[in-house]
Each structure stands twice: as structure tokens, then as C-alpha cells.
Amino acid sequence: MEESRRAQEAMKSFVREVVAGLVDEEKNVRVDGHVREQGYVLEVNVAPGDIGRVIGRGGATARALRSVVAAAAGKHRLRCELVLEDGPGRRNV
């Protein structure tokens, strides 16, 4: 159980670093993790003006980010889903 918790924290930290590198307002990047039935869910919240940078043209950046997260999570034997948000209660998938 402790190993799983460490893996979850490592994933949160990793995603935060990667997303912070993509946006202008790094201080507004927040990553929250929740354990759900389907696995570990990482909710990434960025400033409304930065969501386009995280999603990318046609969703290319978001797809690439999800692929990297899935690969990293697999290394830790986690099932991980990434949800992108651009403000309280506003989601972009």
C-alpha cells in the first residue's frame, strides 16, 4: 500500500512538472490525485489562458501527455487517467 502511495505522489509531481513547462502561469498549475474504481485519476487545473497550450492543436499535446502519463504509470503498476481543467468546475477532455 505504501508503494502505491509513493507511486501516486511521484505521478502527481511528474505531471505537475511537465504541465508547468508548457504554460505561462506556472504558479496556477495544480494537480490533484484521487483514487477511484477505474484507477488513479489526476486532475490538472491551469489558468484559463493556458488551457490551449496544454490541449494543443487538435488535442495533440493532451494526447501526447496522456500517453506519457500512461507509460510512466505502467512503470509503477498504476492505472492512471488524466483530466484537464481550466478553472473551477470547467473541464476539457
N, C-alpha and C positions, 0 to 999 in steps of 0.2 A: 504494500500500500504506500509506503514512504517513497519507494522508487517511482511509482506512478505520479505522486505529488511533485517530486523533483522534475520529472519529465514535463508535467503540465506547466510548471513555472519556467522551465527552460524554453518551452514553446512560446509562452507569453512574451518573454524577454526577446527572443529571436524575432518574432513578428513585429514587436514594437520598434526594434532597431531598423528593420528593413523598411517599414512604413515611414518612419521618421526620416529616412534618407530620400524618400520620394516627395515629401510635402514641403511647403514653405513655412508653415506654422508648426514646427516640431513640438512645441510645448502643449499644443492642443491634441496630440495623439494620445489616445487612451485605449488600452487593450484589456478587456475583462474576459475571464475564463469561467465557464460553467460546465459542470458535469451533467449530462443529460442521457437519456436512454440510448440514443444513437452514438454517443461518444462524448468527446470533449469539444465544446463549442467556444471559439474565440470570437468575441465581438470587438471589432475595430471601429473606433469612433474618431473622426477627424473633423477639422473645421469645414463648414460648407463650401468654402472656396477651394479646398484641397481635394474634394472627393473625386473630381475629374482626373487628377493626377494619379490617384490610387486605382481608379477603374481603367483608365487608359482608353485609347481609341478603339471603339468597338468591344470594349471589355478585355482587351488583350493583356493589360497589366494585371488585372484582377485574376484572370485565368492563370497567368504565369505564377502569381503569388500563391494561388490555391494549390498549384502543382508542387511548388517548392515546400509549402507547408505540409502537404500530404506526404512527400518524400521524407521530410525531417521527422514528422510524427511516426511514420512507419519505422524509422530507425529506433525510436523509443517505444515501439509497440503500442502506439496510441492510434485511435481513430479520431481524426480532428476535422472539424468543419469551420470555415471562415465566413463570418458575416460582416459586411461593411456597412457602416452607418455614417451619416453626415449631420448629425445633430440629435437631440433628444427625441426618441420615438420615430425618427426618419430612417428608413433602411433602403439600401441599394444592394441588390443581389446580383 
